[in-house]
């Protein structure tokens, strides 16, 4: 797509989200249906492939926020895919860029990234999945879990250990195709929220991956993940949370005006007014921090990781507080599945765990701030 202004991007994404994504969001949540139709709509709009390549973080976050207002699950699938495209753009060899050009990923391919494992959680440094070189292939053995789009995506960015003796310097990233022999998938997790994202385990049993599928150099896995996941994807994660908070705030304002009890709207009560005020201020604060961090990262790429950590931490915690208040504003109705705020709360809660937990984020931010 041509380079649109932030406002033009916002209007286009908002139109698609309202007209194409929102009407089916609750249905696919209840059925745990992977949002392929939504992905197709985003592709048609040019938000894949060349579109992502043209985005800076501010434009990317703008698109994700609008998608998330309508369907956070679709937004998470989209962010996960964008991480693979950015990894290829940032650190892929010329051979990789020719094999998986962004144009192909835009038209039909879907990407996903796989870092977390059962015994490492958010601590990527503790992964045990190994890739041993055997001639012109790597033999990959191990497993990953809670992988967004697993079993649905065509291409996976996978963090592996190529040299167990070197600690963090012994980790690398591989691109592994869905139909690679030795790769299999578990059943979709029946999660509390973000239910349409096809979260599954991935199993590698002597999975044969060509050595030219290496992203970056051997031993650069943490740098690739830092650049593509934290320095790019975390802004998407923060934007999902901001979008959720904004949607919950908008719905609560509408409900406070329209819900009549004892002859007057509930918004006339001070207790409800205080909650609406808190929700509005918190959402605007999270949005402002996200935009500020994205602008800094776009202007000074060396600051992308610390700014991604800050934006993700603050926005994800705000979204949980705002959606919790939204349920309170809606009263008993807010606790019912037929009301959108119930789904938004469940989705918001998941963002405190996805990518990195708040506890790990706080630790990482503190270490970076203190120079440890």
Protein Blocks (a to p, Z undefined) as FASTA:
>chain_A
ZZddfklmmmmmmmmmmmmmmmmmmmmmmnopackklmmmmmmnopghjlmmmpcfklmm
mmmmmmmmmommlmmmmmmmmmmmmmmmmmpcfklmmmmgfklmmmmpccdddfbdfklo
mmlklpcbdcddehjaccdedddehiehihkambdcddddfblknommlgccddddfklg
hiacddddddfbhmlnopacdddehiacdfklpghjehilmmmmmmmmmmmmmmmmmmmm
mmmmmmmmmmmmmmmmmmcgehiafklpmklmmmmmmmmmmmmmmmmmmmmmmmmmmmmm
mlmmmmmmmmmmmmmmmmmmmmmmmmmmnmmmlmpfklmklmmmmmmmmmmmgopafklm
mmmmmmmmnoZZ
